[in-house]
Amino acid sequence: MTDLLPETDPFVQAKRGIATTGTTDRERALIELLAEHGAGEGELLAAYERLEDSVDSPAIRYLIQLVMDDERRHHRVLGEIANAIAWGDHAAPIGTHRTPPLGAVHDDPELRDATRDLLAFEHRDVQALRALREAFRDAQDTTIWALLIDLMILDTKKHARILEFILGDN
């Protein structure tokens, strides 16, 4: 992404981590793959920004902004993974964001119960959103509402996948 300063660019921070911590060849290769993909995400985001600037339609700009939000999050997450690999257990500079280690997974009955409850809710929510989507079928050619509900269904499925991971249903 073009708006990041070297001290805040997660991939610059990861490369500093490589130099500081002495990562393995495999770790360096993974970080390089992440950095390459991150650069691609940055180029893609710049293309979306150019498109957004060239569009007059508020609805299309709104949709492009939704995509850009996802692309920014993707770029951030790639950088956080790269930093987790690069810095490992070492102390990273202040402001270096990385994914937390999974660590030992506890079999906390309260966590499992709450996670199962949330997973059940997400499954019900997909069904409710599908019914809502059907109610908007006649507006799908004149509004973006049906598309937005479709996106909510996809997000809800993503939420369910996260909860399944927490339960150990990888």
C-alpha positions in Angstrom: 0.0 0.0 0.0 1.4 3.3 -1.0 0.3 5.2 2.1 2.4 3.3 4.6 5.7 4.7 6.0 8.6 2.2 6.3 8.3 2.2 10.1 4.7 1.2 9.9 4.7 -1.1 6.9 4.3 -4.6 8.4 6.5 -6.2 5.7 9.3 -3.8 6.4 8.9 -4.7 10.1 8.9 -8.4 9.2 12.1 -8.0 7.2 13.7 -6.3 10.2 12.6 -9.3 12.3 14.4 -11.6 9.9 17.6 -9.7 10.4 17.1 -9.4 14.2 16.0 -13.0 15.0 17.8 -15.2 12.5 14.8 -17.0 11.0 15.2 -20.3 9.2 15.2 -20.6 5.4 11.6 -21.9 5.5 10.5 -18.9 7.6 12.2 -16.4 5.3 10.6 -18.1 2.3 7.1 -17.9 3.9 7.7 -14.2 4.8 8.7 -13.5 1.3 5.6 -15.2 -0.1 3.5 -13.1 2.3 5.3 -9.9 1.3 4.8 -10.7 -2.4 1.1 -11.3 -1.8 0.9 -8.2 0.4 2.4 -6.1 -2.4 -0.2 -7.5 -4.8 -2.9 -6.6 -2.3 -1.5 -3.1 -2.1 -1.5 -2.8 -5.9 -5.1 -4.1 -6.0 -6.1 -1.6 -3.3 -4.6 1.2 -5.4 -6.5 0.1 -8.4 -9.8 0.1 -6.4 -9.0 3.6 -5.1 -8.5 4.8 -8.7 -11.7 3.2 -9.7 -13.6 4.7 -6.8 -12.2 8.1 -7.8 -13.5 7.7 -11.3 -17.0 6.6 -10.5 -20.0 9.0 -10.2 -22.5 6.5 -8.8 -22.8 6.6 -5.0 -24.0 3.0 -5.0 -20.9 1.8 -6.9 -18.6 3.8 -4.7 -20.2 2.3 -1.7 -19.7 -1.3 -3.0 -16.1 -0.5 -4.0 -15.5 0.8 -0.4 -16.8 -2.5 1.0 -14.2 -4.3 -1.1 -11.5 -1.9 -0.1 -12.3 -2.5 3.5 -11.7 -6.2 3.0 -8.5 -5.6 1.0 -7.1 -3.4 3.8 -7.9 -6.1 6.3 -6.3 -8.8 4.1 -3.1 -6.7 3.8 -3.1 -6.1 7.6 -3.5 -9.8 8.3 -0.8 -10.9 5.9 1.6 -8.4 7.6 0.6 -9.7 11.0 1.3 -13.3 9.9 4.7 -12.2 8.5 5.6 -10.5 11.7 4.5 -13.5 13.8 6.9 -15.7 11.8 9.7 -13.1 11.7 9.7 -12.1 15.4 8.6 -15.4 16.9 9.0 -15.3 20.6 11.4 -12.3 20.5 10.3 -8.9 21.6 9.2 -6.9 18.5 9.5 -3.1 18.2 6.6 -1.2 19.7 3.8 -0.9 17.1 4.6 -4.2 15.4 1.4 -6.1 15.1 1.4 -9.9 14.7 -1.0 -12.7 15.0 -1.0 -14.2 18.5 0.3 -17.7 18.9 -2.4 -20.4 19.2 -0.7 -21.8 22.3 -2.3 -24.5 24.3 -5.9 -24.9 23.6 -7.9 -25.4 26.8 -10.9 -27.5 27.0 -12.8 -24.8 28.8 -16.4 -26.1 29.1 -17.8 -22.5 29.3 -15.9 -21.4 26.2 -17.1 -24.6 24.3 -20.7 -24.1 25.4 -20.7 -20.4 24.5 -19.0 -21.2 21.1 -21.6 -23.9 20.4 -24.4 -21.4 21.2 -22.9 -18.8 18.9 -22.4 -21.4 16.1 -26.0 -22.4 16.4 -27.0 -18.8 16.2 -24.8 -18.2 13.1 -26.4 -21.3 11.4 -29.9 -19.9 12.2 -28.8 -16.5 11.0 -27.8 -17.9 7.6 -31.3 -19.3 7.3 -32.9 -16.1 8.4 -30.8 -14.1 5.9 -31.7 -16.4 3.1 -35.4 -15.8 3.9 -34.7 -12.0 4.0 -32.8 -12.3 0.7 -35.8 -14.0 -0.9 -38.0 -11.1 0.3 -35.7 -8.7 -1.6 -35.7 -10.7 -4.8 -38.0 -8.2 -6.6 -35.6 -5.4 -5.7 -32.4 -7.1 -6.9 -32.4 -5.3 -10.2 -33.1 -1.8 -8.8 -31.2 -1.7 -5.5 -28.0 -3.1 -4.0 -29.9 -4.5 -1.0 -30.1 -8.2 -2.2 -26.3 -8.1 -2.9 -25.6 -6.7 0.6 -27.7 -9.5 2.1 -25.7 -12.0 0.0 -22.5 -10.6 1.4 -23.9 -10.9 5.0 -24.6 -14.6 4.3 -21.0 -15.0 3.2 -19.8 -13.2 6.3 -22.0 -15.3 8.5 -20.6 -18.5 7.0 -17.1 -17.0 7.7 -18.1 -16.4 11.3 -19.3 -20.0 11.6 -16.0 -21.2 10.2 -14.1 -19.3 12.9 -16.3 -20.8 15.6 -15.8 -24.3 14.2 -12.0 -23.6 14.4 -12.4 -22.6 18.1 -14.2 -25.8 18.8 -11.5 -27.8 17.1 -13.5 -28.7 14.0 -10.7 -27.7 11.8 
